Amino acid sequence: MDEDQLLKPSDFPVGSLKSRAAARSLLRQRWNSVERVTYYINIGGLNRFPQGRDPANPHASKWFKQQDGKLCRYVSLPSGMSPEEAERLLGED
């Protein structure tokens, strides 16, 4: 669907359920259109996990915007874990 054809929050009364749903849909479409890059970190068992995090589970940083406009994050992998397994355990963003 072309962005011009999307329903906009302003197409509905302010604060209505339909207005809020249109706003969520618009934000989701924008979020999904941004290219993302994930860097996986696993340096021979010298993973850097934030204090208090279980080193047996993957840990993902928050997404942040790079200078080129792409969204980026870092994922620390436990020793022996594949990026695919980490993504499965981390679930949706």
ChimeraX commands (.cxc) that place a marker at each C-alpha (Angstrom):
marker #1 position 0.00,0.00,0.00 radius 0.5
marker #1 position 1.33,3.41,-0.96 radius 0.5
marker #1 position 2.01,5.75,1.98 radius 0.5
marker #1 position -0.47,8.27,0.48 radius 0.5
marker #1 position -3.21,5.61,0.75 radius 0.5
marker #1 position -2.58,4.85,4.44 radius 0.5
marker #1 position -5.14,6.04,6.91 radius 0.5
marker #1 position -3.76,8.88,8.98 radius 0.5
marker #1 position -4.62,9.73,12.58 radius 0.5
marker #1 position -6.02,13.04,11.32 radius 0.5
marker #1 position -8.63,11.12,9.27 radius 0.5
marker #1 position -10.46,10.39,12.56 radius 0.5
marker #1 position -11.58,12.35,15.62 radius 0.5
marker #1 position -8.71,13.23,17.99 radius 0.5
marker #1 position -8.22,10.58,20.66 radius 0.5
marker #1 position -10.59,8.06,19.07 radius 0.5
marker #1 position -9.75,4.35,18.89 radius 0.5
marker #1 position -9.42,4.62,15.10 radius 0.5
marker #1 position -7.11,7.63,15.36 radius 0.5
marker #1 position -4.84,5.80,17.80 radius 0.5
marker #1 position -4.89,2.64,15.66 radius 0.5
marker #1 position -3.93,4.69,12.59 radius 0.5
marker #1 position -1.07,6.30,14.54 radius 0.5
marker #1 position 0.23,2.88,15.64 radius 0.5
marker #1 position -0.03,1.58,12.08 radius 0.5
marker #1 position 1.86,4.60,10.73 radius 0.5
marker #1 position 4.63,4.21,13.31 radius 0.5
marker #1 position 4.88,0.46,12.65 radius 0.5
marker #1 position 5.19,1.10,8.90 radius 0.5
marker #1 position 7.95,3.66,9.47 radius 0.5
marker #1 position 9.77,1.36,11.93 radius 0.5
marker #1 position 9.63,-1.55,9.47 radius 0.5
marker #1 position 10.98,0.56,6.60 radius 0.5
marker #1 position 14.28,1.42,8.35 radius 0.5
marker #1 position 17.25,-0.83,7.60 radius 0.5
marker #1 position 18.64,-2.61,10.66 radius 0.5
marker #1 position 22.10,-3.99,11.36 radius 0.5
marker #1 position 22.92,-6.41,14.17 radius 0.5
marker #1 position 26.50,-6.98,15.29 radius 0.5
marker #1 position 27.07,-10.26,17.11 radius 0.5
marker #1 position 29.78,-10.32,19.78 radius 0.5
marker #1 position 31.44,-13.54,20.89 radius 0.5
marker #1 position 35.19,-13.25,21.35 radius 0.5
marker #1 position 36.44,-16.62,22.56 radius 0.5
marker #1 position 34.38,-16.68,25.74 radius 0.5
marker #1 position 35.24,-13.08,26.63 radius 0.5
marker #1 position 31.68,-11.88,26.13 radius 0.5
marker #1 position 30.76,-8.57,27.69 radius 0.5
marker #1 position 27.47,-8.98,29.53 radius 0.5
marker #1 position 25.96,-6.17,31.58 radius 0.5
marker #1 position 26.26,-6.72,35.29 radius 0.5
marker #1 position 23.49,-8.95,36.60 radius 0.5
marker #1 position 22.76,-10.58,33.21 radius 0.5
marker #1 position 22.89,-14.35,32.85 radius 0.5
marker #1 position 25.88,-15.19,30.62 radius 0.5
marker #1 position 24.08,-18.37,29.47 radius 0.5
marker #1 position 21.51,-16.25,27.58 radius 0.5
marker #1 position 22.02,-13.77,24.73 radius 0.5
marker #1 position 21.74,-10.08,25.50 radius 0.5
marker #1 position 20.77,-7.38,22.97 radius 0.5
marker #1 position 21.51,-3.69,23.33 radius 0.5
marker #1 position 18.81,-1.16,22.56 radius 0.5
marker #1 position 18.50,-0.09,18.94 radius 0.5
marker #1 position 20.31,3.16,18.16 radius 0.5
marker #1 position 20.55,5.25,15.01 radius 0.5
marker #1 position 23.85,5.35,13.13 radius 0.5
marker #1 position 25.02,8.38,11.15 radius 0.5
marker #1 position 23.90,6.70,7.91 radius 0.5
marker #1 position 20.32,6.46,9.26 radius 0.5
marker #1 position 20.37,2.69,9.83 radius 0.5
marker #1 position 19.31,1.26,13.16 radius 0.5
marker #1 position 22.03,-0.75,14.90 radius 0.5
marker #1 position 22.30,-3.01,17.92 radius 0.5
marker #1 position 24.83,-5.34,19.50 radius 0.5
marker #1 position 24.02,-8.88,20.62 radius 0.5
marker #1 position 26.34,-10.68,23.05 radius 0.5
marker #1 position 26.33,-14.40,22.35 radius 0.5
marker #1 position 27.09,-17.05,24.95 radius 0.5
marker #1 position 29.94,-19.34,23.95 radius 0.5
marker #1 position 28.79,-21.82,21.30 radius 0.5
marker #1 position 25.48,-20.08,20.49 radius 0.5
marker #1 position 24.66,-19.22,16.89 radius 0.5
marker #1 position 23.18,-15.85,15.86 radius 0.5
marker #1 position 20.05,-17.69,14.69 radius 0.5
marker #1 position 19.54,-19.31,18.11 radius 0.5
marker #1 position 20.09,-15.95,19.81 radius 0.5
marker #1 position 17.46,-14.28,17.61 radius 0.5
marker #1 position 15.00,-17.05,18.37 radius 0.5
marker #1 position 15.54,-16.62,22.11 radius 0.5
marker #1 position 15.40,-12.83,21.94 radius 0.5
marker #1 position 12.12,-12.86,19.99 radius 0.5
marker #1 position 10.63,-9.81,18.32 radius 0.5
marker #1 position 12.11,-6.40,18.81 radius 0.5
marker link #1:1,2 radius 0.2
marker link #1:2,3 radius 0.2
marker link #1:3,4 radius 0.2
marker link #1:4,5 radius 0.2
marker link #1:5,6 radius 0.2
marker link #1:6,7 radius 0.2
marker link #1:7,8 radius 0.2
marker link #1:8,9 radius 0.2
marker link #1:9,10 radius 0.2
marker link #1:10,11 radius 0.2
marker link #1:11,12 radius 0.2
marker link #1:12,13 radius 0.2
marker link #1:13,14 radius 0.2
marker link #1:14,15 radius 0.2
marker link #1:15,16 radius 0.2
marker link #1:16,17 radius 0.2
marker link #1:17,18 radius 0.2
marker link #1:18,19 radius 0.2
marker link #1:19,20 radius 0.2
marker link #1:20,21 radius 0.2
marker link #1:21,22 radius 0.2
marker link #1:22,23 radius 0.2
marker link #1:23,24 radius 0.2
marker link #1:24,25 radius 0.2
marker link #1:25,26 radius 0.2
marker link #1:26,27 radius 0.2
marker link #1:27,28 radius 0.2
marker link #1:28,29 radius 0.2
marker link #1:29,30 radius 0.2
marker link #1:30,31 radius 0.2
marker link #1:31,32 radius 0.2
marker link #1:32,33 radius 0.2
marker link #1:33,34 radius 0.2
marker link #1:34,35 radius 0.2
marker link #1:35,36 radius 0.2
marker link #1:36,37 radius 0.2
marker link #1:37,38 radius 0.2
marker link #1:38,39 radius 0.2
marker link #1:39,40 radius 0.2
marker link #1:40,41 radius 0.2
marker link #1:41,42 radius 0.2
marker link #1:42,43 radius 0.2
marker link #1:43,44 radius 0.2
marker link #1:44,45 radius 0.2
marker link #1:45,46 radius 0.2
marker link #1:46,47 radius 0.2
marker link #1:47,48 radius 0.2
marker link #1:48,49 radius 0.2
marker link #1:49,50 radius 0.2
marker link #1:50,51 radius 0.2
marker link #1:51,52 radius 0.2
marker link #1:52,53 radius 0.2
marker link #1:53,54 radius 0.2
marker link #1:54,55 radius 0.2
marker link #1:55,56 radius 0.2
marker link #1:56,57 radius 0.2
marker link #1:57,58 radius 0.2
marker link #1:58,59 radius 0.2
marker link #1:59,60 radius 0.2
marker link #1:60,61 radius 0.2
marker link #1:61,62 radius 0.2
marker link #1:62,63 radius 0.2
marker link #1:63,64 radius 0.2
marker link #1:64,65 radius 0.2
marker link #1:65,66 radius 0.2
marker link #1:66,67 radius 0.2
marker link #1:67,68 radius 0.2
marker link #1:68,69 radius 0.2
marker link #1:69,70 radius 0.2
marker link #1:70,71 radius 0.2
marker link #1:71,72 radius 0.2
marker link #1:72,73 radius 0.2
marker link #1:73,74 radius 0.2
marker link #1:74,75 radius 0.2
marker link #1:75,76 radius 0.2
marker link #1:76,77 radius 0.2
marker link #1:77,78 radius 0.2
marker link #1:78,79 radius 0.2
marker link #1:79,80 radius 0.2
marker link #1:80,81 radius 0.2
marker link #1:81,82 radius 0.2
marker link #1:82,83 radius 0.2
marker link #1:83,84 radius 0.2
marker link #1:84,85 radius 0.2
marker link #1:85,86 radius 0.2
marker link #1:86,87 radius 0.2
marker link #1:87,88 radius 0.2
marker link #1:88,89 radius 0.2
marker link #1:89,90 radius 0.2
marker link #1:90,91 radius 0.2
marker link #1:91,92 radius 0.2
marker link #1:92,93 radius 0.2
view
